[in-house]
Amino acid sequence: MTSSERAESLKRSLALLWGKADEPTRGPKPALTRERIVETAIAIADQEGVGALSMRRIAAALNVGAMSLYRYVPGKDELIDLMVDHSYGEGPALDETGGWRERLEAVCRGEWAHYHRHPWLLHVQQGRPLMGPNALLSTEAALRILDGTGLDGREMIDAIVTTSSWVAGLARTSVEASRAATETGVSDDEWWAAQEPYLSDAMGERYPMLGRVAESGGFDGPTDRSFEFGLRRVLDGLEVLIAARRAGEHPDAG
């Protein structure tokens, strides 16, 4: 897609997200809705990945002709933009009670669950996020958590970006690990059993530090252990910064 084509696609996506796109008017009474198409596409992506999406595949799931979808969505790129924003609108509203740390922890846990529910989101480019109404509502709610903490606007945004990026990065590893057995046909036990003879020798001779860590149980524990550890450390760091800001200090200066 050329830059001019992507620019036009961006305009179409924004019009769709903000309700500025024309609704189908010609022909018989529409049997579909944009929301139904988006929800069907999400269901397919959840099960088969975003690479499995096509207008023909979605049309088959809806038992309609593929061309009928174009009355509602111009193409796959715009559809994915709608899917992403739709996903932000899922779930209950954030709890407005409690301290900032408790509430931000709940946001991180919600994002962790969200990526495992919709792993395809981890394969959609969001370096420059398209800000639809649900995405903005989600960001607004997260920023309200940090209101009154002493952080300035830039620090509030940076705190949200830091926590969200950390969750997304670890979720990508977690999702890939959980899907590996299904996609390769090799179980986790088989995977590690095949490597065990080599690892045992190597850790005892060439990599003694790894051996010591393994013997102490460093690689044992639940699969989400790294998430629990990291979440506490990220919030600990923010807590230090917020405490300093409330005390009138500027620990980042110099």
N, C-alpha and C positions, 0 to 999 in steps of 0.2 A: 504494500500500500504506500503510495507517494505521500509526501507531506501535505499536499493540498487535499488529497482524498481523506487523510486522517483528520484534517481540520474540519472538513465537511461532516465526517462521521461524528466528531466531537460536538458539533452544533446540533446534529440530530439527536445524539444521546442526551444532551442537556435539555432539549425541548421535550423529550419523552419523560425524563426524570422530573421535570418541574411542571408537567401538565400543559405544556405549550404546543404540543404536537396535535395535529388534527386527528379526530376519531374517524374511523371508517363510516362513510355515509352512503356510498353507492351500493347497489345490489340488495339482496334480501337481508332480512334482519340478521345481524351477526350472531353466529353460534359460539364465537370465542370471545375472550377478553384478553387484554394484554397481561393482566395479572395471572390468568390461568396458563398462558404460554410461558411466562417467567417461572411459575411454580413447577411446571412440568420439566422445563429445562434444568432447574435446580435439582430435581429428583433424579434426572438422568446423570447429571454431573456428579452428584453424591455417590452414585453407584458405579459409574464407569469412567469418571474423570472428565475434565473439561475438553480433552482432545476428542472425546466421543460425540461432542455436540455438533449437530448440523441441523439445518432447517428441515431436511428430509426426515432425520431421525425423530425430531420433536413432533413433526406432523404425523408420523406413523403412530407415535404414542397417543396422540390426540384423535387419531382416526379421521384425519382431514387431509386435504391435498396440501402439498408443500407451498404452493403459490398463495394459498389463502393466508398464510402467516405473514406475508409481506404487507398485508393491509394494516397490520398492527406494529410490526417491527421491521425496519429497513434491512437488517442483516445480522449476522452473528456477532459482529463487534458491538453493535448497539445493544444486542440482547444480553451479552455478558455484562455490560455496564449496568443494565437494569437488574440483572441477577445479583451483582455485588451490592447495590444499594438496597435491594429487597432484603438481603440477608442481614443488613444492619438493623432492619426494623423488627427482627424476630425477638421473642422473649419478653419478659415483663420489664417494666421501667425500673431503673436503678433505685435502690433504697436510698432515700435522702437522709436517713438518720445515722448516728454514729460518727466517729472521728474519721479524719481523712484517710488514715492508714487502713482502717477496716474497710472503708468503702472502695479505696483503690485496689486493695487486695481482691475484693469481690469482682471488680472490673477485669482484673488479670485472669482470674479463674473463669470468668465468663468467656473471655476471648480464647482461652485454652480449650474449653469445651466446644466453642464455636468452630475452631479450626478442625477439631476432630470430627465434628458433625458434618462440616463442609470442607473436606481436605482440598478440593479443587481451588479454593480461594488462595492457597499457598502458591499456585501456579499462574495466578493472574497478576500482571504487572501493576503495582500500586505505588511505584516510586513517586509518581505524580498522580495522587488520587483524584478521581472525579467526584466532586462534592455534590452529591444529591441530597435530598431532604432528610433521608434516614441517616446518611453518613454525618451530616451536620448536627442532627439531633443527638447522635451518639457522642460526637466530640463535645458538644455543648454540655451534656450531662457529665462527661468526664472532667471537663474544666471546672464545673461547679464544685467538684470534690476538693479542688485545690484552692478555691476562693477563700480568702481569709487566712491563708497559711503564712503569708509574708512573701511568697514568691511573686516576682513580677511577671508580666505577660509572656515574655520570652521564656522564662524559666518554667512557667506552667505548660507551655507548648512543648518544650524540650522534655519535661518530665513525662508527658503523655506519649510523645514519640519514642522515648527511651523504653518505657515499660511495654508499649505495644510491639515495638521492634524486637525486644527480647523474647516476648511470648511467641511471636510469629517464627523467629529463628529456631527456638527449641521445639515448637510444635512441628516444624517441617521435619526435623530429625525423628521425632516421636512417630509421626504419621508414616514416614517412609519405613521405619522399623516395623511398625505394626502391619504394614501391607506386604512386607518382603516375603513372609512365609507363603501367603496366598498367591502372590504373583510369580514366585520362583518355584514353588512346590517343595521347598526345603524348609523344614521346621527350624525354630531357633535352637532346639537341642541338637539337631543334626549339624547345623551351621557351626556351633561352637565345638561339638565333638570332633569334627573334621580337623579343626585347628589345634585342638588340645595338645597333641604330641609335640607339635612344633613350638607352641607357646611355652609349654613346660620347660623344654630344653633352653629356649632363648631367654626366658625370664630368670633362669637360674645362673646363666653364664654371661650373656651379652647385655642383658637389661636387668641388672639386680634391683634397681629401684622399683621397676614394675613388679618384680617378683615379691618384694616386701609389701607393696601396696596390695597386691592380690591376696597374699597370705593374711593380711589384716582385715580382709573383707571389703576392700575398696571397690570391688566390682559387683558386690552383692547388693541385694535390696530390691524394692519395687521399681517398676519401670519409670514411674514418675518422680523418683527420688531427686533427680537433678532439677526438676521444676520446683519442688518444694524448697530445696536449698537455695536456688537462684532467686526465687520470689522473695524470700526473707532478706537476702543480701541486697537486692535492688531497693526494697522498701527501707532497709536500714540506712542505706546511703541517702535517700531522700529525707529520711527523718533527721539525719545530721544536718543537712542543708537547711531544712525548715526551722530547726531549733536555732541555728545560727542567724537566720534571717529575722526570726522573732526577737532575738537578743540584740539585733542591730549590727550584727557582724557580717562580714563579707569574706567567707573563707576562700572564694575563688580568686580574689584580688591578688595580684602579684604572682 
